[in-house]
Amino acid sequence: MDRETFWAIVERARRAAGRETVTAEGAEAVARHLVAELSVLSPAAIVSFEQAYDDVTEEGWRWNLWAAAYLMRGGCSDDGFDYFRGWLVAQGRAVWDRAVSDPDSLAEAGVDPDDDAVDCEAVLSAAGDAYAVATGAGTDAFWEALDAADRAAPAQPAAPADPAGEDFDFDDDEQMHARLPRLAAIYRPVE
C-alpha cells in the first residue's frame, strides 16, 4: 500500500469520527473508525496497511519527536512513544508531516496542556482488529500473515535500533527550551 492510500484511509476514519481528535477520546474514535474502514478490505490489503503504518511511524522514530512526546505526556517510555505516534497518526497527515519535520509545531495542535493523554494504543492494533473482523481469525493469524508478507517483500534495510537525530537529556529544561521552545513554554514554563 502506498502512502497516499494509507493516509486516505486514515483521513476517512478521521472524518467518520466527526470530532476533535486531539483528546484521547477523539483519537480512540479515529481508531474505531479505522478498524471499520480496514475491515471491508481484503486480508492482504489490511496487512499492507500495517506495513505502511510501520513505514510511516518509522519516520517518526526521532529523538526530537520523542522529546516532544516527553514534554506533552509528562514523561514518555519507549512503549509510550509508540502510543504517542499512534495518537499522532490519528491527527492526520498534515499534523504528522509537520510534527516529524518540526516537533515544536505540536504547540499549535490544540492539546490541553493539563491533559497528558496524548496517546492512542488502539491505532497500533487497528489493522489486527480489522483482520480479525474481516477473516474471523484471531490476532495470531494476522501476525502470521504480516510476517509472511514481510518475508515476501523486497529486502529493505533493517529499522534503526536508535531514533534518528541527536539524543539529549529530556529532563534538562535548558535543552528542552532551546530545542522545543514553543512546547517547552507550554509544558515547562520558566518561573
Buried (B, 14 or more C-beta within 10 A) or exposed (E): BEEEEBBBBBBBBBEBBEEEBBBBEBBBBBBBBBBBBBBEBEBEBBBBBBBBBEBBBBBBBBBBBBBBBBBBBEEBEEEBBBBBBBBBBBBBBEBBEBBBEBBBBBBEBEBEEEEBBBBBBBBBBBBBBBBBBBBEBEEEBBBEBBEEBEEEEEEEEEEEEEBBBEEBEBEEEEBBBEBBEBBBEBBBEEE
